[in-house]
Amino acid sequence: MNIRAFIACSLDGFIARQDGALDWLDNPAFTLAGEDFGYAQFMSETSCLILGRNTFGKVLSFAEWPYHGTRVIVLSQSLKALPETLRGKAELSAESPLSLTERLKNEGERSLYVDGGQLIQSFLRTGLINELIITRIPRLLGHGIPLFGQLNRDIPLTLLASKSYRNGFVQSHYRIATE
């Protein structure tokens, strides 16, 4: 099973401000007409999306649910239930990353997208992520929520592709290397 993360971060490696705000991404200079930076292609290759609790909270603030047609699982130890409006759109799980991925593999899922800073870190520490697609945004925040927290070991990466965009975004696609 392929387990991937598709992440945007500031040039200094922060995914959000300290309070979780993403306002720094709301910049007209970052928009390129007709360009989604590979996200639609990535999602078309994803059979299931696993969201962390904080990222799920951000998604709930969107005007509409963005994941129609994709199986979504919110992985949280603290949430007890999802909003009634998401019945049939998302599932809630308190499993460990390893237990969840084993269950999903047994259910026939083939490509998982893990989204959420702490969740990605947890999957990395467990050795479950195969690929990282990281888009660096040309902005220095100085402080905030880091993309990568402490890990229990070095994680070697192999660069598969890198692409720069005229708005200054640089996207790098890595495979987790086996030593």
C-alpha positions in Angstrom: 0.0 0.0 0.0 1.2 3.5 -0.8 1.0 6.0 2.0 1.7 9.6 1.0 1.6 13.2 2.3 1.0 16.3 0.2 2.1 19.3 2.2 2.5 23.0 1.8 4.9 24.9 4.1 6.6 28.2 4.4 10.2 28.4 3.2 11.4 28.1 6.8 9.4 24.9 7.3 6.2 26.0 9.0 2.8 24.6 8.0 0.7 27.2 10.0 1.1 30.1 12.4 1.5 29.2 16.1 -2.3 29.5 16.6 -3.0 27.3 13.5 -3.9 30.2 11.2 -3.3 29.8 7.5 -3.9 33.4 6.5 -0.3 33.7 5.1 -1.4 31.4 2.3 -4.2 33.8 1.3 -2.0 35.9 -1.1 -3.2 36.7 -4.7 0.5 36.5 -5.8 0.4 32.8 -5.0 -2.5 32.1 -7.4 -1.8 30.9 -10.9 -4.8 30.7 -13.2 -5.7 27.1 -13.9 -2.9 25.7 -11.7 -3.6 23.4 -8.7 0.0 22.3 -8.2 -0.7 18.7 -8.9 -3.4 18.3 -6.3 -6.2 17.0 -8.5 -3.9 14.4 -10.0 -2.7 13.4 -6.5 -6.3 13.1 -5.2 -7.3 11.0 -8.3 -4.6 8.5 -7.2 -5.8 8.5 -3.6 -8.3 5.9 -2.4 -8.6 7.1 1.2 -7.7 10.4 3.1 -6.7 10.2 6.8 -7.1 13.6 8.5 -5.7 14.6 11.9 -7.9 16.3 14.4 -6.5 19.8 13.9 -6.6 19.6 10.1 -10.2 18.3 10.3 -11.1 21.3 12.4 -9.7 23.6 9.7 -11.6 21.7 7.0 -14.8 22.2 9.0 -14.3 26.0 8.6 -14.5 25.7 4.8 -17.6 26.8 3.0 -18.3 23.3 1.7 -16.9 19.8 2.2 -14.0 19.4 -0.3 -13.6 15.6 -0.4 -16.7 14.4 -2.3 -16.0 10.9 -3.7 -13.1 10.2 -1.4 -13.2 8.0 1.7 -12.2 10.2 4.7 -11.2 9.0 8.1 -10.5 11.4 11.0 -7.9 9.9 13.3 -8.3 11.3 16.8 -8.0 10.1 20.3 -10.0 13.0 21.7 -13.0 13.4 19.3 -16.0 11.2 20.4 -18.2 11.9 17.4 -18.2 13.7 14.1 -20.8 16.4 13.2 -24.1 15.0 12.1 -23.7 16.9 8.8 -20.8 14.6 7.9 -22.8 11.4 8.1 -21.8 9.3 5.1 -18.9 11.7 4.3 -16.4 10.8 7.0 -15.5 8.2 9.6 -14.0 8.6 13.0 -11.2 6.3 14.3 -9.1 6.2 17.4 -6.8 3.4 16.2 -3.1 3.7 16.1 -1.6 4.5 12.7 -0.3 1.0 12.3 -3.7 -0.6 13.2 -5.6 1.7 11.0 -3.3 1.1 8.0 -3.4 -2.7 8.5 -7.2 -2.5 8.6 -7.4 -0.3 5.5 -5.1 -2.6 3.6 -7.3 -5.6 4.5 -10.3 -3.6 3.3 -8.6 -3.2 -0.1 -7.5 0.5 0.2 -4.4 1.0 -2.1 -3.3 4.6 -1.7 -3.6 6.6 1.5 -3.2 10.4 1.8 -2.2 11.4 5.4 -2.9 15.1 6.1 -2.1 17.0 9.3 1.2 18.0 10.8 1.1 15.9 14.0 -0.5 13.0 12.1 2.2 13.0 9.4 4.9 13.1 12.1 3.2 10.1 13.8 3.1 8.1 10.6 6.8 9.0 9.9 7.9 7.9 13.4 6.1 4.6 12.8 7.7 4.2 9.4 4.5 4.1 7.4 4.8 6.9 4.9 6.3 6.0 1.5 6.2 9.4 -0.2 6.3 13.1 0.6 5.3 15.8 -1.8 6.3 19.1 -0.2 5.5 22.5 -1.7 7.7 25.3 -0.3 5.9 28.7 -0.4 8.1 31.8 -0.8 7.3 33.3 2.7 9.3 33.3 5.9 7.0 33.1 9.0 9.8 33.1 11.6 7.8 30.9 13.9 4.8 28.7 13.8 3.9 25.0 13.7 6.8 23.1 12.2 6.3 20.7 9.3 8.5 18.1 11.0 8.8 17.7 14.7 11.2 15.4 16.5 11.6 12.0 14.9 13.0 8.9 16.5 15.6 8.4 13.7 17.0 9.9 10.6 14.7 9.3 7.6 16.6 9.2 4.3 14.8 10.5 1.3 15.3 10.0 -2.5 14.2 12.9 -4.7 11.9 11.7 -7.4 11.1 15.0 -9.0 11.2 18.7 -8.4 9.3 21.5 -10.1 9.4 25.3 -9.7 6.5 27.5 -10.5 6.6 31.2 -11.7 4.9 32.3 -8.4 8.0 31.1 -6.5 6.5 27.7 -5.3 9.0 24.9 -5.4 7.5 21.4 -5.2 9.7 18.4 -4.4 8.5 14.8 -4.5 10.4 12.3 -2.3 10.3 8.6 -1.7 11.3 7.4 1.7 14.5 5.5 1.1 15.3 2.2 2.6 18.8 1.9 4.0 
